């Protein structure tokens, strides 16, 4: 089969294992990169803080939410939530 499709024997073995395990040979999603430091619960907290006090600075948001991340990370999270 490997020769027929011009792929390595290792790929064929891997796909057969995946088919036995999942019932499918479709590509599996590979998550890369770091885990986000700002989780969904932090986003809810930040949103609540901004509803209460819309003029908070990033530093004030970080302190009030108890976050240990960069200001840029907070800015990106707020942007993703549509709050900037």
Backbone as a ProteinNet text record, in pm:
[ID]
protein_1_A
[PRIMARY]
XXXXXXXXXXXXXXXXXXXXXXXXXXXXXXXXXXXXXXXXXXXXXXXXXXXXXXXXXXXXXXXXXXXXXXXXXXXXXXXXXXXX
[TERTIARY]
83	0	87.8	198.4	288.1	343.5	381.3	434.2	325.9	207.6	97.8	69.8	71.6	43.2	169.4	284.7	414.3	432.4	405.6	428.8	511.8	564	646.9	561.2	624.8	557.3	512.1	591.3	556.5	424.6	401.8	276.3	158.2	176	68.6	36.6	139.9	118.5	46.7	90.7	30.6	-117.7	-149.8	-288.9	-375.2	-319.2	-394.4	-421	-321.5	-341.1	-448.5	-441.6	-540.1	-680	-690.7	-821.5	-877.7	-789.8	-835	-879.2	-805.7	-833.2	-956.2	-969	-1075.1	-1181	-1150.7	-1243.9	-1233.4	-1131.8	-1117.6	-969.7	-936.8	-797.2	-781.3	-881.4	-873.7	-761.8	-700.9	-595.1	-645.2	-561.1	-595	-548.4	-628.2	-592.3	-473.9	-370.7	-252.2	-250	-273.3	-266.9	-120.9	-76.2	61.8	65.8	180	197	166.1	176.7	154.1	6.2	-18.4	-153.1	-176.7	-294.9	-319.7	-317.3	-256.3	-252.8	-384.8	-457.4	-585.7	-695.2	-758.6	-862.4	-999.4	-1100.3	-1236.8	-1287.1	-1250.9	-1295.8	-1234.5	-1108.9	-1045.1	-1115.5	-1153.3	-1222.6	-1355.4	-1427.4	-1554.7	-1530.9	-1425.2	-1391.8	-1356.6	-1272.9	-1233.3	-1354.3	-1443.1	-1562.7	-1648.9	-1665.8	-1744.5	-1679.6	-1547.5	-1476.4	-1497.9	-1492.6	-1506.9	-1650.5	-1746.4	-1886.3	-1905.9	-1843	-1853.3	-1775.5	-1653	-1566	-1499.2	-1562.3	-1510.4	-1378	-1335.2	-1212.2	-1089.6	-1096.3	-981.7	-865.8	-744.9	-626.4	-595.3	-508	-468.1	-404.3	-324.5	-259.9	-364.9	-465.4	-571.9	-653	-677.2	-749.1	-667.1	-537.5	-449.3	-449.6	-439.6	-437.3	-571.8	-680.4	-813.1	-851.3	-806.8	-840.5	-741	-631.8	-531.1	-453.8	-431.4	-360.4	-210.1	-137.4	8.8	53.2	28.5	65.6	100.7	143	183.3	61.2	85.5	-21	-67.9	26.8	-6.2	-103.2	-82.8	-172.9	-313.9	-322.9	-453.9	-518.5	-438.6	-489.4	-542.7	-466.7	-511.1	-640.2	-649.4	-770.5	-890.6	-872.2	-981.2	-1019.5	-920.1	-947.6	-1028.9	-991.6	-1065.2	-1210.1	-1232.1	-1368.2	-1442.8	-1373.9	-1436.5	-1451.4	-1362.4	-1374.4	-1267.7	-1203.4	-1104.2	-1143
-118.6	0	125.5	120.6	235.5	267.6	164.4	187.3	241.5	189.1	230.5	380	432	573.7	658	594.3	662.7	737.9	666.6	720.2	619.3	661.2	571	468.1	359.1	253.9	306.6	396.9	456.4	532.4	604.8	679.2	583.3	475	376	317.3	281.8	226.1	326.7	451.4	556	574.1	575.3	592.5	473.5	352.8	234.6	236.9	279.2	292.1	395.9	508.1	614.5	565.1	489.2	436.9	340.2	257.9	166.1	243.1	349.7	427.2	517.1	583.9	683.8	646.7	548.6	512.1	601.1	686.3	782.1	803.3	843.7	874.8	1021.7	1101.9	1245.3	1306.9	1414.2	1479.7	1522.6	1503.8	1542.5	1685.3	1761.1	1899.4	1900.3	1974.1	1985.8	2125.3	2134	2263.7	2292.7	2410	2446.4	2576.1	2603.6	2726.2	2708	2817	2816.1	2809.3	2761.5	2770.1	2916.5	2970	3110	3130.4	3241.2	3272.9	3333.6	3391.6	3452.9	3355.5	3297.1	3196.7	3262.8	3182.1	3233.7	3302.3	3247.2	3308.9	3447.6	3463.9	3595.5	3693.6	3645.1	3731.8	3780.1	3691.1	3731.2	3836.1	3815.7	3911.1	4046.8	4046.3	4172.9	4244.7	4169.5	4230.7	4294.3	4223.8	4278.1	4404.5	4403.7	4522.1	4641.2	4615.7	4725.3	4775	4688.8	4733.9	4827.3	4790.7	4870.3	5001	4993.4	5111.2	5109.3	5167	5158.3	5230.8	5315.5	5391.2	5330	5204.3	5138.7	5124.4	5141.4	5117.6	4968	4928	4787.3	4743.5	4830.7	4799.7	4778.6	4864.1	4850.7	4723.1	4689.5	4564.8	4445.5	4449.4	4338.7	4320.2	4429.4	4421.1	4373.4	4428.5	4393.6	4248.9	4199.8	4062.5	3960.9	4009.5	3919.1	3844.2	3909.2	3845.4	3862.3	3761.6	3767.9	3749	3851.6	3845.4	3986.3	3997	4126.8	4212.2	4340.9	4433.1	4398.6	4357.8	4322.3	4203.9	4106	3990.8	4035	4129	4181.1	4255.8	4336.5	4411.5	4316.1	4210.3	4112.4	4043.5	4008.7	3943	4036.2	4162.1	4259.1	4279.7	4279.1	4292.8	4175.4	4054.2	3934.9	3939.3	4004.2	4016	4135	4214.2	4330.9	4448.1	4458.1	4563.1	4671.4	4685.5	4792.9	4887.5
0	0	0	73.5	79.3	-59.2	-134.1	-269	-361.2	-347.8	-434.9	-422.4	-299.8	-277.3	-262.9	-281.1	-274.1	-142.1	-33.5	100.3	178	291	370.6	443.8	479.3	554.3	690.9	748.8	878.3	873.3	763.9	748.8	740.7	665.9	653.5	790.3	867.5	1001.7	1091.4	1083.7	1166.3	1132.3	1003.3	962.4	1002.6	993.7	1035.8	1186.3	1264.1	1409.2	1440.2	1370.3	1391.9	1356.2	1247.8	1206.8	1310.5	1367	1472.3	1596.6	1627.5	1748.3	1734.1	1619.1	1603.6	1500.8	1417	1310.8	1189	1184.8	1075.7	1046.8	924.6	892.7	854.4	885.3	857	940.4	890.6	967.1	1104.7	1204.4	1341	1364.7	1438.2	1469	1564.7	1529.9	1614.4	1674.9	1802.2	1869.7	1900.4	1860.4	1886.8	1966.2	2019	2094.7	2242.1	2312.8	2457	2491	2610.1	2665.1	2702.7	2676.3	2711.5	2862.6	2904.8	3047.8	3092.5	2998.2	3031	2990.2	3089.3	3065.4	3054	3023.7	3006.7	3133.4	3248.7	3374.5	3392	3349.6	3356.5	3262.8	3144.8	3049.1	3106	3171	3232.9	3341.5	3420.2	3526.1	3466.8	3362.5	3299.7	3241	3178.1	3119.6	3228.3	3340	3450.8	3506.9	3517.8	3567.2	3475.2	3344.3	3248.8	3238.1	3263.4	3266.5	3384.7	3496	3618.3	3607.8	3553.1	3540.8	3403.6	3302.5	3166.1	3141.5	3234.3	3212.2	3280.2	3319.5	3383.5	3285.2	3336.1	3253.8	3253.6	3162.4	3157.1	3288.4	3347.9	3476.2	3585.2	3587.3	3687.3	3665.4	3539.9	3509.1	3555.8	3526.3	3565.7	3717	3791.1	3937.4	3992.6	3941.1	3992.7	3960.8	3845.4	3805.7	3860.7	3920.5	3975.8	3869.3	3756.1	3645	3658.8	3616.4	3613.1	3469.3	3388.3	3247.2	3201.4	3077.5	3024.2	2990.9	2979.1	2938.9	2797.5	2714.1	2576.6	2573	2660.4	2666.4	2705.1	2797.3	2838.1	2721.9	2653.5	2538.3	2431.3	2400.2	2299.6	2343	2470.3	2520.5	2507.7	2542.1	2529.9	2383.5	2295.5	2151.9	2100.5	2143.2	2100.3	2148.7	2263	2316.4	2255.6	2172.4	2110.7	2204.9	2303.5	2405.6	2395.2	2280.7	2267	2157.5
[MASK]
++++++++++++++++++++++++++++++++++++++++++++++++++++++++++++++++++++++++++++++++++++

